Amino acid sequence: MADKTGKSSYKRVLLKISGEALMGDQGYGLHPPTVARIAREVQSVQEMGVEVCMVIGGGNIFRGLQGSAQGMERTTADYMGMLATVMNALAMQSALEELKIHTRVISAIRMDEVAEPYIRRRAVRHLEKKRVCIFAAGTGNPYFTTDTAATLRASEMSCEAIFKGTKVDGVYDMDPVKYAHAKRYDKVTYDEVLAQHLGVMDASAIALARDNGLPIIVFSLDEPGGFRGILAGEGTYTIVQEK
């Protein structure tokens, strides 16, 4: 992950986190100290000279699949989930700008009063100017998750890797919280993730990453300094890529 000088070998990465990561110990919504802590993680990576973009889920506020399961029409439920991701993106933008980091929220659904519309060349220019870009509202289409949106945007932005921040320090063959004997993988292929249903991301996101040769690095977002540490060649993580 790092060269001999200790600098990151990655120049541009996408950080994907779930909406639940912003809840802290709460059962719902946003926990401002947790949002601020994640913002400091992003700041530490940007200080290494790495260009950072982000995709944040909306499950802490509303999850489209759950709404659909409770009888709501799926398309409407998914659009509500997209709006939840915009709320999370605005919260993260506020936390980053408290740290004097120029940030742009870029929405796949037009809402010009609060976010920029997604225009690829403009987003690339923001990254080149060392601004953090937070891509909100998923792909703008129902039936696609924020995992798929993250892989799509990472491909469009020519990111060199997706960093998937989770509650655990990598990919396991079973839930390590429930099973003490769960085995952690250092490396795993896209096809193994799909065949073994390892739950890194949904199948569409994994297939898109595979087709574009985009590695996915799964690490613990709860580990202070974990994001920067991995980019510096330290820490524990699982990398999903071709053999």
N, C-alpha and C positions, 0 to 999 in steps of 0.2 A: 504493500500500500504506500510505502514511503521510499524515497531514494536515499542515497548515502548522506545527504545533508539534513535528513530528517523532514524534508518537505514532502507533502503529499504528491504521489504520482498521478492522482486524479486532478484534473483542472475544473471539471464541472460535474456536479452530482445532483441527484434528486433525492430528497428525504421524504419518505412516505410514512405518515403516522395515522393511527386511528383516532377518531373523535374521542373514544374512551380514554386515550392517553392524556387528554386535557382535563379529565374529571378529578384527578388526584384520588383521594380516599372517599370522595362523595359518590353518591349513586346516580347522579344526573347533573348535566350542565357543565359549566366551566369553573375551574378552580384557579383563580388568577395567579397564585404563587407557582403552581405547576406550569402554567403557560409561560410565566417569566423564566422559570428554570430551563424550559426547552428553548426559549429564545436565546438564553445565554449559551446553550450548546451550539446553536446555529452561529452565534457571534464568534465563538472560539474557532469554528471551522473556517468561517469567512476570513478571520485574521491570518489563517495559513495561506491565503491567496486562492482559496477554492471558491468557485462560483456556485451558489446554492439556489436551487428552486425547491418548492415544497408542494405536496398534496396532502390535505388533511381530510379524514373522513368526517361523517356527521352523526355517528351512532350515539354520541353523548346527548344529542338533542332529539333526533328522530331517525329511525332506520326504516327505509322503504319496504324491505322484505317483511318486517314485523307488522307494519301497517297493512300490507297486502294480506298477510296471514290472518289478520283480524277482520277481514271482509272489505277493506278499502280497495278501490280499483287500483291495480298495480301501477299504471302510468302516473296517476295522481300522487300515489305514495312515493314513487321515485323522485318526482319533481319536488316534493316536500323535503325529501332527504337532501336533494341538491341545495335547497335554500339553507338547510342546516350547515352544510359545508361552507357556505358563504359567511355565515355568522362566526364559525370557528376561524376562518381565514382573517376576518376583520379583527378578531381578538388577538390573533398571533401578530398581525401587522402592527397593532397598537403596542404590543409588548416589545417587538423588535425596534420600533421607532423610539421607544423609551431609552433604548440602548444606542440611539443615534445611527441606526442602520436604515438606509433608504430601502423602502419596501413597496412593492406593487402587488395589489390583489387583482388577479386577472380572471374574469368569470366567463364560463362557457355560455351562460345565459346573460343577455344584455340587462344591466341595471346600472346605467351610466352614472347615477348620482353617488354610488358607493364603490364601484369597481370599474376597471378598464375592460372593454371587450377583448376576447382572445384574438390577437393578430400575431401570427408566429414571428414574423420578422421584427415586430416591435418588442416582443418578449425577449428574443435573442439579444436585441440591442440593450435592453435593461440589464441582462446578465453581464454583457460585456462592460457595462458601466458599474459593475460590482453591486448592483441592486439585488435584493432577494425577491424572487417572484413566487407568489403563492397562487397556485392554480386552483380555482374554486368551481363549484357546480359540476364536478365530474367531467364527463365528455359533453354534457349538454343534452344527452339522450337517456331516456329511461332504459331499464334492463341492463345497463352497464354499471359496474361498481367503481368505486374510487381506486381500487387496485388496478383495474384496466385503464382508468384515466391516468394514473401515475405512469404506467408503462408507455402509454401513448404519448404523453407530454415529454417524458424522458427521451423517447425516440425522436420526437420532433425538435427538441432542444439540443440534440446531439450530446446528451449526457453520457458519461463513461460508465456510470453504475447507478443503480437504485439502492438506496439504504433504507431498509424496512425496519423501523424502530418498533420493538415489541416489549412484552413483559418478561421474556426469557432471552437467554444469551445465544440463541441460534435455533436451528431446526432439529427437532427430536422425532424419533420414530413413534412416540406416543406422548401424551400430555405429561410433562415432567412435574407438574404441580400435583397430579393425582398418582403418578407412578414413580417411585424413587429409583427404579431400575431402568428408566427411560434412557435411551442411547442418543447422544448428541452427535450430529454429523459435522465434520470440518468442511467437507465439500460434498455436494450432491448435484446431480445433473437435472436439467429441466424435465427430461422424460421420467426420471425416478420420482420427482415430485408429483408428476401427474399420475404415474402408475400406482404409487403408494398412497396417494391422497394425503400428502404430508401437510397440507393446509398453510403453505407459505403465503400464497395469494390464490385467487380463483383461477380456474383453468384458462380462461380467455387471456388473463394477464400473463400467465406463465408462457402460453403459446406465443403471444406477441413478443415477449422478451426473448424467447428462444429464436424466433424468426429473425430478430434484429441483432442477435448476438450481444444482448444487454445483460451483464451480470447483476444478480440480486444479492445483496449482502444483508443478512438478517442478524440483528444485534439487540442488546437490551437497552432500551431508552431510559430505564430506571437507574442505570449505572452512571454516576456522575463522571463527566468527561469521556464517556464511552464513544460518542460520535467522533470527536477529535482524536481519541486514542487509536481507533481503528485506522483512520486516515494517516496517522503517524506510524503505523505498522505494529501497533500493540493491541491488547485486548482479545476477547473471545467472541467469535462470530462464526456463522456458516455462510459460505459463498455458494450460490446456485449458478452454475454455468455449464457449458459443454465440457466433456472430458478433455 
